[in-house]
Amino acid sequence: MLKYGKTAQNAIMAISYLAEVYDGGSTRLSSRDIASNRHLPQPIVAKLLVALSQAGLVEGAPGPKGGYWLAKPPVEISLLAVVSTFEKVGDRISCPFGTGACNCEDPCPLHHKLLDLDRQLVEFLSDNKLDAFARLLPKQEACLKV
């Protein structure tokens, strides 16, 4: 089952703020701005933004007019793209009865339910794009400090 941990959750929090203020790349936010808005530690946000940048989801520029912005329109970035930057997609959760205790030929009582849960999560993350944040949440004034 796809593991959707704290790092991926924090990344969604950070990048969703960039989606909220998305205007084609003119509005640029510092890691401090994002951290403050999402109530996250700034060093963690800075590390997340570097990883998201390396994944091609975010762009950044240093300096007084620098900051971070989405590399693509929010409608083109799925939650799965964000999560898979931090989590290995395709990893399966261990069987609750122990390693090697379960497989398709000899499934444990939860095997099919766990596979279905995994499928639903991947489908949800794949189907939902960052434009949900841009459309549904009220626009907030972006702080342009860097």
C-alpha positions in Angstrom: 0.0 0.0 0.0 1.3 3.5 -0.8 2.6 5.0 2.4 1.4 8.5 2.8 3.5 9.8 5.7 4.1 13.1 7.5 6.7 14.4 5.0 4.2 14.0 2.1 1.5 15.6 4.1 3.7 18.6 4.9 4.6 18.8 1.2 0.9 19.0 0.2 0.4 21.7 2.8 3.3 23.7 1.4 2.6 23.3 -2.3 -1.2 23.8 -1.8 -0.4 27.4 -0.6 1.5 28.0 -3.9 -1.6 26.7 -5.7 -3.8 29.1 -3.7 -1.9 32.1 -4.9 -1.0 30.8 -8.3 -1.1 33.5 -11.0 1.2 32.1 -13.7 4.4 32.6 -11.7 4.3 36.3 -10.9 3.6 35.8 -7.2 6.6 34.3 -5.5 6.7 33.1 -1.9 9.6 32.5 0.4 9.9 29.3 2.4 9.2 31.6 5.4 6.0 32.9 3.9 4.8 29.3 3.2 5.8 28.1 6.6 4.1 30.9 8.4 0.9 30.4 6.5 0.8 26.7 7.0 2.1 26.7 10.5 5.1 24.5 9.6 8.8 24.9 10.6 10.6 27.0 8.0 13.6 24.6 7.7 11.3 21.7 6.9 9.5 23.8 4.3 12.8 24.9 2.7 13.8 21.2 2.3 10.4 20.2 0.9 10.6 23.0 -1.7 14.1 21.9 -2.8 12.7 18.3 -3.3 9.6 19.6 -5.1 11.9 21.7 -7.3 14.0 18.8 -8.2 10.9 16.9 -9.1 9.9 19.7 -11.5 6.8 20.7 -9.5 8.1 24.0 -8.1 10.5 26.6 -9.4 12.5 29.0 -7.3 14.8 31.9 -7.6 17.1 33.5 -5.1 17.4 37.2 -4.2 15.1 40.1 -3.3 12.6 39.3 -6.1 13.0 35.6 -5.8 10.9 33.0 -4.1 9.0 29.9 -5.1 6.1 29.3 -7.5 4.5 26.4 -9.2 6.4 25.1 -12.2 3.0 24.2 -14.0 -0.6 25.3 -13.6 -2.3 23.7 -10.6 -4.6 21.7 -12.8 -1.5 19.9 -14.2 -0.1 18.8 -10.8 -1.8 15.8 -9.1 -1.5 15.1 -5.4 0.0 11.8 -6.5 2.9 13.7 -8.1 3.5 15.5 -4.9 3.2 12.4 -2.7 5.4 10.2 -5.0 8.2 12.7 -4.6 8.5 11.6 -1.0 7.0 8.1 -0.9 7.7 5.1 -3.0 4.7 4.4 -5.1 4.1 0.6 -5.5 5.4 -0.3 -2.0 3.0 -2.7 -0.4 2.1 -2.6 3.3 3.3 -5.6 5.2 0.8 -8.3 6.0 -0.4 -7.9 9.6 0.3 -11.6 10.1 4.0 -11.2 9.3 6.4 -11.0 6.4 5.7 -13.6 3.8 2.5 -14.8 5.5 0.2 -13.6 2.8 0.1 -13.5 -1.0 -2.5 -13.6 -3.8 -2.6 -17.4 -3.8 -2.9 -17.6 0.0 -4.3 -14.3 1.2 -4.8 -13.3 4.8 -8.3 -12.1 5.9 -7.3 -8.4 5.2 -5.4 -8.9 1.9 -8.1 -7.9 -0.5 -9.2 -5.0 1.7 -5.7 -3.7 1.9 -5.2 -3.9 -1.8 -8.5 -2.1 -2.4 -7.6 0.6 0.1 -4.3 1.1 -1.8 -6.1 1.3 -5.1 -8.5 3.9 -3.7 -5.7 6.0 -2.2 -3.7 6.0 -5.5 -6.9 6.8 -7.5 -7.8 9.6 -5.1 -4.3 11.2 -5.2 -4.1 10.7 -9.0 -7.6 12.2 -9.7 -7.2 15.3 -7.4 -5.1 18.1 -8.7 -3.8 21.3 -7.0 -6.4 23.4 -8.7 -8.8 22.2 -6.0 -6.9 24.5 -3.6 -6.9 27.3 -6.1 -10.6 27.1 -6.7 -12.0 26.2 -3.4 -10.0 28.1 -0.9 -10.2 31.9 -0.6 -7.3 33.8 -2.1 -5.0 35.3 0.6 -2.7 38.2 0.2 0.7 36.8 -0.6 3.7 38.1 1.4 6.4 38.9 -1.1 9.3 38.8 1.4 12.1 36.6 0.6 
